[in-house]
Amino acid sequence: MNGGSTAVWPGKPYPLGASWDGEGVNFALFSEHAEKVELCLIDGRGRRETARIPMRWQTDQVWHCYLPEARPGQLYGYRVYGPYDPENGHRFNPNKLLLDPYAKDICGHVRWNDALFGYTIGDPGMDLLPDPRNSIHGVPKSRVIDTSFTWGDDRPLSTPWHDTVIYELHVKGFTIRHPDVPSPYRGTYAGLATEPVIEYLKGLGVTAVELMPVHTFISDDHLVKKGLSNYWGYNSIGYFAPHAAYSATGEVNEFKTMVKRLHSNGIEVILDVVYNHTAEGNHLGPTLCFRGIDNKAYYRMVADNPRYYMDYTGCGNTLNMMHPRVLQLITDSLRYWVQEMHVDGFRFDLAPTLAREEHAVDRYGAFLDIIHQDPILSQVKLIAEPWDLGEGGYQIGNFPVGWTEWNARYRDTLRAYWKGEGSIIGELAYRITGSSDLYAQSGRRPYASINFVTCHDGFTLQDLVSYNNKHNSQNQEDNRDGENHNLSWNMGVEGPSVRNLHLIHARYQQKRNFLTTLLFSQGVPMLLAGDEIGRTQNGNNNAYCQDNELSWVDWDIDRHDREFQEFVSKVIAIRTQHQVFHRRHFFQGRRIKGANVKDISWLRPDGEEMTDQEWDTFYARCLGLLLHGDAIEEQDERGRAIHDDTFLLLLNAHSQTIPFRMPQHVGIARWGVVIDTCFADGERPDRRTFNTGQSYPLEARSLTLLKLMKRAR
């Protein structure tokens, strides 16, 4: 087996990866420390090599060649030669077939066996002796593609951050049980592009879907042995290739079609990306790609013992963000997804890891600087998960201008407040007005805060109001995994209840409280897919390995869930229609020139403004926000002043009904009830208007939104 019968030209060192130019394919692979590289051509079934072609040309540490006879569809991999010397950070082993880090398509899946590991399993030195077996039968294969696609007039939607409503979903889990999605398309990119799904998203009112990881990923050996899998996908091995298991057709263009269809219906696509670590794990993990190409270049090593990896992620390894070629890999990947796949933004998993230089997180580090200066990447939506597992890794509020952040303090504060905890309304006030304490000083806006109550990691909304404790036994880790501090409340009964109608009503009301507060808060709201129709994981708050009905969205819903979904759609519509709920600037809390009113006033139940001393009282669980629509002090895109209605938002997390007096206004005012979470549809059936001075019966654990109507006579 050799490349003697295959024409081979020098080719070029750029672009990296396999590039079809209409006549042949250029192959380019970076490896700083390699001594020799072979390009392996593989038959269409992925079982045997048809040629091994020495890549004799090397330019600036990039090995390259050009095959004039190669065509799209060609499967390939690499074998890289060099020292196997773990104690000095080198783990070359040419017996291991390696994926191309720049592969645009990856076929097949990992078939776990001992040959996948670069070292001899069972060796007393653990990983000090190289394994001689060929790994070709157990590893996925890279495939050459033709990147052409008819995008037509598709353009970035560029939905302003302040108008954005995010919906976090799992590509497979969202449609795998959807009765109106054709069976062959369920659980796929094509399924997300079907009419029933798109009409549902539009009807709900969301403006962007945030897809859980769709970069090619693998399931770890220890999960497969248990009959489980890495369902969430935070275990990437290919940063350019869409995960093939989510494709109905097996073609990369299926993903592009999905994006185009969503765009044509006004919905942006944001990708959850995992650039902090790879699926190769710690020093005892498999050799699939980066480890065998150039371990010392791609990974962060323990400084005085490079046999081991620095692990800021809890996943065994950390990509080496101090190496320029690793930075290039990540930024090339990001640009590819924007320019070739037309996605609208990214949510970066464990983002502080990407900003670490020698050790500490540096907000002026190379990665963040590159993103800030890049004319393409700086213009898309950038979301940081602002924490990792390393020292000093909790960086909420510390990312630079241009970035938004998942705001975990918002999540925890809302959960604690509606659970009924005391001494929290001061914290609550910051969170529901955009978290100015976190973002204003650095020059950012309220939309820097991505607000959420639930996400993929943790309880669903239904479980948040149904369980005090996690129930993760199906993960087969003796319920040790998952977060213990959930700030959840089962309202007296652990788990579901089908006969206690009072409890059922109370839980729906609590869910209405959570999502109404979320949607009327300043910042960008993010909903977890299925929360609006009662999705449950039976108390499992770490279902990362559950690719089954436990995690999938169940579309067979009852009347109560259908009512709740309609309620959520209604509240999203109110938010969308009124600028006062998604301002571009923080509240000032002062009188606005020309309006003679404050943009926001904080009220006690007697209708008077709160004093400074009252914010920290333990017993205070009820407050009101008066939002003046005439005091927005903002302009639209054409420079016209924005005016809106004036609203009164009342929150009561107390266990008793509290009469809330309508505040004074210019003249005698009348207030109309817009939303009352005591009622399934949000509409109060008895009395719908209240005059200044009258008291509103604010029920226990409820929220009410009122709008200033015309003056009462």
N, C-alpha and C positions, 0 to 999 in steps of 0.2 A: 504494500500500500504506500503510494507516494504521489507527488504532484507532477510526475513526469509527463503524463498525457494531457495535462491541463495547462493552457496558456496562462502565464503569470507576468504581469507588468509591474513596474515599481509603484505606481499609484502615488497617493498624496497623504500626508499626515493629518490633513483636516478635510472634512469634519471627522471627528471620532465616530466609531460605529461602522455599520454597513450601509453604504449609500448607493442606491440605484440611480444612474443618470440617463437611462433610456437606451444605453448600449451595453453596459456592464456594471459591475459592482466594485466599489472601492471599500477596502477593509482597513481600519486603523484602530490600534489598541495601545493605550498608554501603559507602560511598565518601566519604572525607573531602575529597578534592580535586577530585571530579568537578564539572563545570558543568551536565551534563545526563545523564539515563539513560533508555534506552528498553528496555522489555520486549518481546522478540520472540517471538511465537507461531509455531510451526513445524508443518508438516503431518506426518502420521503416518509418512511415509517418511523424514523428516528432510532433505528436499531443498530446500524453499523456505519462505520466511516467509509466513504468512497474515495477519499484522498486526504493526505496530510501534506500541507503546503508550507514549507519553511518561509517565514516572512523575513527576507534577507535585508530589507531596507529599514533603516531606523533614522528618524529625524527628531531631534529634541525629545528623546525618550519615548517617542511614539513609533511603534512598529506598524508597517503598512505594506499593502500590495493591492493590485487591481486585477480582477478576473474578467476579461472581456466576454467570456462565455457564461458567466453566472447570471441568473435571472431572479426576479421576485419569487418567493416561495422556497428558495434554497435554505435548507436547515444547515446550521453550522455551530461550531464552538471553538475553543482555543485550548491548546496545551502550552504551558509556560514553564520554561526550564530555568533553574537557578538553585542556590543553596537551600537545603532543608536544614535550618539552624534556628529553632524556636528561641533559644536563649539569647539570640541576637536579633530576634524579630522577623526572621525569614522563614516562610513556610511553603516554598515552591515544591510542587510535586507534579511532574508532567503526566503521571498516570491518571490524573483527575481531569476530566473534561469540564471546561469552565464556560459559564455564560458570558456573553458580551455585556459589560456594564451599560452600553449604549443601545442594546437591542430594542428595536421598536415593536417586536412581537416575540413572545416566548410561548413555545408549544410544549404540551405534556406537563407532568407534575412529578414531584419527588417521590421516588419509590425507595423507602428507607431500607438500607442495608449497610454493612460495615465498610463496603468499598467507597462510600461517600465521604469517609473521613480521611484526611490527609496523613494521619498518623496510624500506627499499628495498635488497634484496640487490644487490650490485654497486656501490653508492654508494661513492665514494672515502672518505667519512667513516665508512664501515662501518655505523653505526646511527643517523646523525643526521637522516635524512630519513624521514618516515612513508610507509608503503606504502599505495597507494590501493585495492588489490584486496579484494574481499569474500571472507572465509575460510569462509563457511558450508558449503561442500561438503567441507571437510577436517577439521572439528572434530566431536567427539562432542556430543551434545545432552543437556541436563538434562530430566528427566521428573518430572511431578507423580505422587505415589503416595498411596494410602490406607494409612496405617501400621497399621491394625487387624489383629489376629492373635489367634487363640484359644490363649493360653498355658496355660490350665487351671491346674493346681496347680504349674507349673514355678516353682522358687525357686532362688536361688543355692545351690550345693552347699557352699560355704564349707569346703572341705577344708583342714584345718590345714596350714600350711606344712611342719611337720615330718613330715607323712604324705604329702607330695606327691611324685610321680614324674612328670617332664615328658617328653613325647615331641614333638620338633620335627619338623614335617612340612610338605610343600608340597601344597596342596589338589589341584592337577592331578597332580603327579608321583606322589602316593601311590596313586592308583586308576586312572590312565589305562591301565595294563597288567594290572589285576587281573582274572583270568579269571572270578571269581565275582560281580563287579559287573556288572549289566546294561549292555550296550553304551551305551545313551543316557545313562547316569549316570556313566560313567567320566570322571575328571578334573574332577568337579564337587562342589559342596556336597552335592547329593543322593547322590552316590557315597559320601561320607564317612558318610552317614546310613544306608547299607544294612546289613543284618544281618551279612553276612560281614565287613565292615570293623569293625563295632562288636564282634563276637565276638572278632575277632583282637586288638583293643586290650585288651579285658577279659581275654582269656587271657594276654596278655603281662604284664598287671599294672600298666599305667600309670594314673595318676589324672587327667592333664591332657594335652590336645594343645595345643601352641603352634604356631599357624598362621603361616607366613610371610606377608608382606603380602597382605591381601585388600581394602584400600582401592583404589579405582579408580586404576590406574597406566597408563603408556604406555611404549612402546619408542622409544628415541631414534632419530633419523633415521640417524645413522651406523651403528647396528646393523642397521636395516632394509635399508640399502643393501648390507650384507654378507650378507644372508640370515639374520641372527641376530635375537634379540629379548631384551627384558629379562625373563628367565624368573623371576628371584627376586622382582621386583616392588618394589624399593626406589626407586621413581620416581613417587611419588603425585601425583595431580592432583585427587582427590576424597576428602575425609576423612569423608564420611557414606555414600557409596554403595559397596556390595559390588562387587568387580570382576566385571563382567558376563560375561566370558569363562569364568568358573568356574560359571556357572549353566546347568543343563540346561533350565530352564523359562523363563528370562528374567525371573523374578519375584523381588523382594527377599525375599518370604516363604520362598523355598527356603532361604536362609541361616538364618532363624529356625527352620524345621523341623529343620535339621541340629543346631542348638544344643539344641533341645528333646529330640531323640532321644539325643544324647550325654549330656545331663543325666539323662535317665531311666535311663541305664545307668551312672551314677556317674562320668562323665568330664567334667571342666571344660574350658572353651574359653578360651584365652589368645591374644590377637592381637599379632603383631609390627607395631608402628606406626611410621611415618616422618613425624614432625612437624618435623624439623630443616631440611628443604629441600623444594622442589617440583620437578615435572618440567619447569618452564619454563627451567631451566638458567641460564647466565650472561647477560650483556647481549646476547649474540648468539643467544639461544634464542628459541623461538616465543612468541607471545602467545595463550594459551589460557584464562586465568582471572585470577589474582591480578595479574599484570603490567598487564593492561589495565583492571582495576577500580580499582586504586590502588597503583601500584608503590611509591611512597614510603612508604606506610603498611605494606604487607605484608612488605617485604624490608629487610634490613640493608644500608645503603649504606656505601661508603668515605667517611669523614667529610669529607675535603677534595676529593673527586671523586665525587659521587653518580651519575655515569654508570655506575659499576662497583659490584659487590656485594662485601660481605664474604663470604668463603667458608671457613667452619669445617668444612665437610662433605666437600670434595673433589668436590662435585657442581655447583658453579657459583654457588649462592646459599644464603642462610640466612634463614629466616623471622625476622621482627623481633619477638622475644619481649619487647621493651620497650614495644610498643604494646598498649594495653588491648584493642583489638578483635581483635588476633591471639591474645592470651591467651584471649579469649572464644571465638574460633573453635576452638581446641584443646580447651579444657575442655568446650565445648558438644558437640564431636565425641565426646569420651570419655564424657560422660554419656549421649549418645544410644546408644552401643554397649552401655553397661551397662543402661540403663533400657528401651530399645526392642528391642535385639537380645539382651539377657540374657547377654552375655559375662562372664567371671569375672575378667579381668585383662588386663594389657598388658605387653609387652616393648618398651621405648623404644629405638629405634635411635639411636646416637650421642647418648645422653642428656645429656652435658655441654653440648652446644650449646643445649639448652633451658634450662639454668641460667646461661647467660652473660648478664651485665648489660651494662655499657659494653664490656667485653672479657673480663675474667677470669670463670672459672667460680665461681659463688657458691652454696654449699649452702643459703644462706638467701635466695636470689633469689625473685622473684615467682612463677615457675611452681611451684617446689617448695613454697613456702608455700601457694599456692592448693590444690594437691593435698592437702597435709597437713590443711588446715582444712575441706575439702569433705566433707560428711557421707556422700556417695555414693562418691566416688573414693577417699577414704582407706580404705575398707573392702574394696576389691578387691585382687587380687594385682598388685603393682607391681614390675617388673623393669627395671633399668637396664643398658644396654650402657655401661659406665662409661668410655668414651673417645671422643674425636672427633679431628679432624685439626688443630685449632687449638693455639696455644701454651698449655701447661698443661692440655692436654685429657685426659691420663691420670689419671683420678680414681677408680681402684679403691680401695674402702674408704672413700670420702669422702661417699657419699650418706647422707642422714639416716635416722633411725629410721622404720620403716614401709616402707622400700625394700629390695629384694634386688638382687643384682648378678651378672651373668655374671662368673665368676671365672677370668680368663685365666691367672692365676698357678697356679691348680689344674691347668688343662690342660697348661701348659708343664712343671710339676714332674712330673706323672705321666708325661708323654712322655719327659722326660729320665731319670727313674728307671728305667723299664722298658727304655729304650734301653741302660742300663748305665753311665750317667755317675756319676762319683764325687763326693764331698763334697756330697751332696744330701739325705741322710736327715733332717737337721734341718729343712730346708724341707719335705720330704715329711710329717714329723710334724705340722707346722702345717696343711698342706693337708687331710690326711685326718681331722683332728679338728675341722674347721669353720672354720679360718683365724681363730683368736682374735686373732692379731696384727693383722688387718685390721678386725675388727668388734666385738670385745669392749669396747674403750675407749669407743666411742660409744654403748654401751648396747644394741647389737644382739645377736642370738642366732646360733647356728650356721646356722640356715636363711636368714640373710642371704646366704649363699654359694650361688649356683647353680653346682654343679659339673658340668663336662663335659670330655670328652676330645676329642670331635669335635662340629662343628655344621655348618650349611649352608655356611659360609665356610671352605674348606680341604679337606684330605683327608677322605674317608670312613674309617671304621675299617679296612676291608679295604685301602684304599690306604695308610693309615698304616703298615701292616706289610709293604707290597709295593713301595714306591717310596722312594728316597732323594731324588729330584728331582721337581719339578713337570713336567707334560707338558701344556701348555696351548695347543698349536699350533692346535687347532680354534677357539680364540677369535680367531684371525687377528690377533694382536698380537705375532707373532714370539717367543712365550713370555716376553715382558717383564712381563706382568701376573701378579698373584698373589703370595703370600708366598714368599720364598726360605728363610726360617728355619722349617722345619716340625718339627724334632725327630723326624723319621720315621726308620725303619730297615727296609730291604728284606730283611734277614737273609741277604744274600749274592747275591741275584739281583734285578735290576731288573725289576719287572712280574710278571705272573702266571706260574705254573708248574703244569702239569697232570701232569707225569710224576715230579717229585721228591717222593716221598711224605714223606720226612723234612722237607723244607721246608714242605710243606703242613701237616703236623702242628704244626711249630714256629710257624707263623703263626696257626693256630687257638688254640694255647696262649697266644700273646701277646695275642690278642684277648680270650681269657677272663681273662687277667691285668688288662687295662685295665678291662673292664666290671665285674669282680668288685670290684676296688679302688674303682671309682666308686660302686658300689651299697652297699658297706660303709663308705663314708666318711660322716662327719657333714656335714650340709648337705642341699641339695636336688639330687638327681641329675637330669640332663637327657640323654636319649638322642637320637641323630639317627636319624630314620626310615630303616629299611633296614639299619642297621648290624648288626642281629641276624640278618639273612639274607644277609650278604655283599655288600651293594650296593657297586659300584665305579664310579668315573668315569674309569677307565683312567689314573689319575695326574693328572687335571685338578683343581687345587686352587682354581679360581676359575670354576666353571661357571655363572656368573650369566646368561650369554647363551645357554645351551644348552637350549632347549625341545625335547628329543628323547630318544631312548633312553639317551643318555649320563647324563642326570640323573634320568630316571624310575625308580621302583622296579621291579625285575624280580622277579616273583613265581614264575618258573620256577626253582626252587631244587633243588639235589641233596641227597643224604642228609646230607652234612657240614653244610650250611647249616641243614637242618632240625634236626639235633642241636644246633647252636649256638643256634638260636632257643629250643629247649626248655631249654637250659642257662640262657639269660638269664632266661626266665620263672621258672625255679626259684630263681635268685639274687634276683630281685625279690621273690618270695614269702617268702623267708627274711628279707629286709630288712623287709618289711611286718609280719611276725609278731613281730618282736623290737624292742622299744623301744630297746635298747642301741645299735642302729645308726642311730637317728634321734632322738637326744636333743633336748630343748628348750633345754637349757642347756649351756654349755661344761664340759668336764672340769676338775676342780680339781687332780688329781694328788696328793691328800692322803687320809689315812685318814678315812673317813666315820663319824660318831658312830653307834653302834649296830651297825654292820656290821664294824668293825675291819679293813676292807680299803680299799685305794685304789680310786677309780672307774676309774682306768687306770694300768697299769704298762708301762714300756717295757723290753723284754728283749733281751739278747744271745743268740747261739746257744747259750751254755752254760746258759741258763735263768735267769741272774742279771740284776738291773736294770742298765741302762746308766748309766755315769757321765757327768758333764758333759763331760769331755774327749773322750769317744768319739763325740760327735755330729758333730764336724767332720773326722773322719778320712777321708782320700780313699778308702781301700780298703773302707770299710764299705758294703755293699750289701744287707745282710740284717738284718732286725729283726723283733721280735714285739711285738704289742699284747695285753695281758691286760685284757679288758673285764669288769668285775665287775657282774653283773646285780643284785646285792643293794645296790649303792652308787649307784643312779641318782639318788636324792634328788629325785625329781619326783613330782607327783601328777596323777591323771587329772582329767577335768572334774567329777567328783563329790568331789574332795578325797581320794581314796584313794591311798595310797602305791603307786608302781609298782615292781614287782620283775620281774626277767627272769633268764634263764639267764646263766651266765658263759661267755665265749668267748675263745679264743686265736686271733689272726689272725697268720699268719706270712708274710712277704714275702721273696723271694730273687731279686734281679736279677743275681746273680752268674752267671758262665758255668759254675760247677761245683755239684754237689750239696753241700749243707751239712747235717750232722746237727744238728738243733735239739732240745735237751734240754727235756723237759716240765718246767715250773716247779714249785717247791714250793707246796703248798697245805696247808690244815688237814687233817692226817691223810694217808693215802695216797689220791690221787685218780686217777681214770681219765678219759681224754680220748677222745671219739669224733670221728672225721673226718666233717665235714659237707660240705665242698667241697675238692677238690684239683684245681687247674686243669690238671694233667698229663693228666687224663682227660676225654674228650669230654662225658660226662654229669656230670662233677664228682665221681663216686663212686670211691673207691679200692677195687679189687676184691679185693686180697689181705688186708692187715691193717687193720682198721678202728678199733681202740682201742689206746691207749698209756697206760701208767701213769706216775705221777710218777717222774722220774729217768730214764726211758727216752728215747731219742733218736728223733726223727721224721726220716726221710730226705727233707729238703726239696729237691726236685729243682731243677736250674738253671732260672732264669727261670720261677719258678712261685709260686703263692700257695696257702696252705692255711688253712682255717678249721676249728677244732676246738671242741667244746662239752664243758664239764665234765659228766661223767656222775655216777652214784652212786658213793659211796666204794668203792674196791676192798678186798676182804678179804684 
